Amino acid sequence: MNGSHVATKRRRRKFCADFARDGDGATAVEFALVAAPFLALLIALLQTFVVFFAQQLLESVVRQSSRLVMTGQVKEQAMTQDAFKQKVCDQVVIFFTCSGLMVDLQVANSWSTADTSMPPLSFDATGAVKNTWKFEPGDIGDIVVLRVTYVWPVVLGPLGFNLSNLSSGNRQIMASAAFQNEP
């Protein structure tokens, strides 16, 4: 029995030594160790790209839409807030839902009082935004501020990566333009 015990020990050592030298499964083990952080990084990069692309698209749309106000087309056509919002929405059909766009257009007394900051949002019990937005296209020579904001749904990424800036876990993105109406 003592001899068989020694033989078993030798076989275990030989097995362990053979296993340590064998490189057949090393690639799979290394991939398993690297795959999770790599996929987490890839998801975080994709989510960041999409959010910043949506932000840039919104800024481009605000710049184009502000031309309608600045050149007097909104006033001339007696556009309502809903009609103007639809004009804005027509330019962002790919990434945004029209119902989620919030348009705030107001006249400022001077350049120093023009508020281009992100407006704080208030929510009702169902999670819907309950802010009231102004729609003042102004007259010739008025300083006008156009702010368009949107609540972007954010998915919590792996490893705790989070782009949200609202308590609901979503991200508020906004673009603004301050300009003086043309004669």
FENMOKA-V34465 format. One line per field, one symbol per residue. phi: phi as a letter, one per 20 degrees, with the letter a starting at -180 (. if undefined). psi: psi as a letter, one per 30 degrees, with the letter a starting at -180 (. if undefined). burial: I if it has 24 or more other C-alpha atoms within 12 Angstrom, else O. A space follows every 50 residues. Layout:
phi=???
psi=???
burial=???
//
This chain:
phi=.fffffffffffffffffffefdfeffffffffeffffffffffffffgf ffffffffffffffffffffenffffelfefffffffffgecffdceffe fcdccbedfbffefedffffdddefenefdfddebcfmdgnfecddcccb eefdefefmmfbdfccffnecedbccbdbdfef
psi=eeeeeeeeeeeeeeeeeeeefkgegeeeeeeeefeeeeeeeeeeeeeeee eeeeeeeeeeeeeeefeeeeggeeeeghkleeeeeeeeeffhfeflkeff kkkjjlkkelefgjjglkkkkkkaffgkkglkklijflakfkkkkkkklk jkkkkjllggkkgkglffglkkkkklkklkkl.
burial=OOOOOOOOOOOOOOOOOOOOOOOOOOOOOOOOOOOOOOOOOOOIOOIIOO IOOIIOIIIOIIIIIIIIIIIIIIIOOOOOIOOIIOIIIOIIOOIIOIOI IIIIIIIIOOOOOOIIOIIOIOOOOOOOIOOOIOIIIIOOOIIIIIIIII IIIIOOOOOOOIIOOOOIOOIIIIIIIIIIIOO
//
